[in-house]
């Protein structure tokens, strides 16, 4: 996931490592597949391929970490989550 904090973007990797850059999320995500990362909170973008579940308050990632979903983005977040599940089921 990516987290924007002040004028820095924190890039959280699967390994647990975090890197900091001054680049904006839009710049970092410009070459990703449409819908791969979604804005789920004012300052959080989550990689939908790493989401394993969803709680009332956030996305659960493969490593167990929970990324918050704001109320204003909950509808879009649910739609993205269930669309991903549907795609996964079609490929199995």
C-alpha positions as CSV (number, residue, x, y, z in Angstrom):
1,X,0.0,0.0,0.0
2,X,0.9,3.7,-0.2
3,X,0.3,6.2,2.5
4,X,0.6,10.0,1.9
5,X,1.8,11.8,5.1
6,X,2.4,15.5,4.8
7,X,4.7,15.9,1.7
8,X,6.0,12.3,1.8
9,X,4.6,9.1,0.4
10,X,5.4,5.9,2.4
11,X,5.6,2.8,0.3
12,X,4.8,-0.3,2.3
13,X,6.2,-3.6,0.9
14,X,5.0,-7.1,1.4
15,X,8.2,-7.8,3.4
16,X,7.2,-5.3,6.0
17,X,9.8,-2.8,4.9
18,X,8.7,0.8,4.3
19,X,10.3,3.3,2.0
20,X,9.7,7.1,1.9
21,X,9.7,9.3,-1.1
22,X,8.7,12.8,-2.0
23,X,6.9,11.6,-5.1
24,X,3.1,11.8,-5.1
25,X,1.0,8.6,-5.2
26,X,-0.3,9.5,-8.7
27,X,3.3,9.6,-10.0
28,X,4.1,6.2,-8.4
29,X,1.0,4.6,-9.7
30,X,0.9,5.9,-13.3
31,X,2.2,2.7,-14.8
32,X,0.1,0.2,-12.8
33,X,-3.0,-1.6,-14.1
34,X,-6.3,0.3,-13.8
35,X,-8.0,-0.8,-10.6
36,X,-4.9,-2.5,-9.1
37,X,-4.5,0.3,-6.5
38,X,-7.6,2.1,-5.1
39,X,-7.8,5.1,-2.9
40,X,-9.6,3.7,0.2
41,X,-9.0,6.6,2.6
42,X,-7.9,10.2,2.3
43,X,-4.2,9.2,2.3
44,X,-4.2,5.4,1.7
45,X,-4.0,3.5,-1.7
46,X,-4.2,-0.2,-1.4
47,X,-3.0,-2.9,-3.8
48,X,-6.1,-4.9,-4.4
49,X,-4.1,-8.0,-5.3
50,X,-2.8,-8.1,-1.8
51,X,-6.1,-7.8,0.0
52,X,-7.4,-11.0,1.6
53,X,-10.4,-9.7,3.4
54,X,-12.5,-6.8,4.5
55,X,-13.7,-5.7,7.9
56,X,-16.2,-3.0,8.8
57,X,-13.3,-0.5,9.0
58,X,-10.7,-1.6,6.5
59,X,-9.0,-4.0,4.1
60,X,-7.0,-6.9,5.5
61,X,-3.8,-7.5,3.7
62,X,-1.9,-10.8,3.2
63,X,0.5,-9.9,6.1
64,X,-2.5,-9.3,8.5
65,X,-2.2,-5.5,8.4
66,X,-5.4,-3.6,8.2
67,X,-5.7,-0.5,5.9
68,X,-8.5,1.9,6.8
69,X,-11.4,2.7,4.6
70,X,-13.1,6.0,5.0
71,X,-16.9,6.2,5.1
72,X,-17.0,8.3,2.0
73,X,-15.0,5.6,0.1
74,X,-16.7,2.5,1.6
75,X,-19.1,2.0,-1.4
76,X,-16.3,2.1,-4.0
77,X,-14.0,-0.1,-1.8
78,X,-16.7,-2.8,-1.4
79,X,-17.4,-2.8,-5.1
80,X,-13.6,-3.2,-5.9
81,X,-13.3,-6.0,-3.3
82,X,-16.2,-8.0,-4.6
83,X,-15.2,-7.4,-8.2
84,X,-11.8,-8.9,-7.4
85,X,-13.4,-11.9,-5.6
86,X,-15.6,-12.5,-8.7
87,X,-12.5,-12.4,-11.0
88,X,-10.7,-14.8,-8.7
89,X,-13.6,-17.2,-8.7
90,X,-13.9,-17.1,-12.5
91,X,-10.2,-18.1,-12.8
92,X,-10.5,-21.2,-10.5
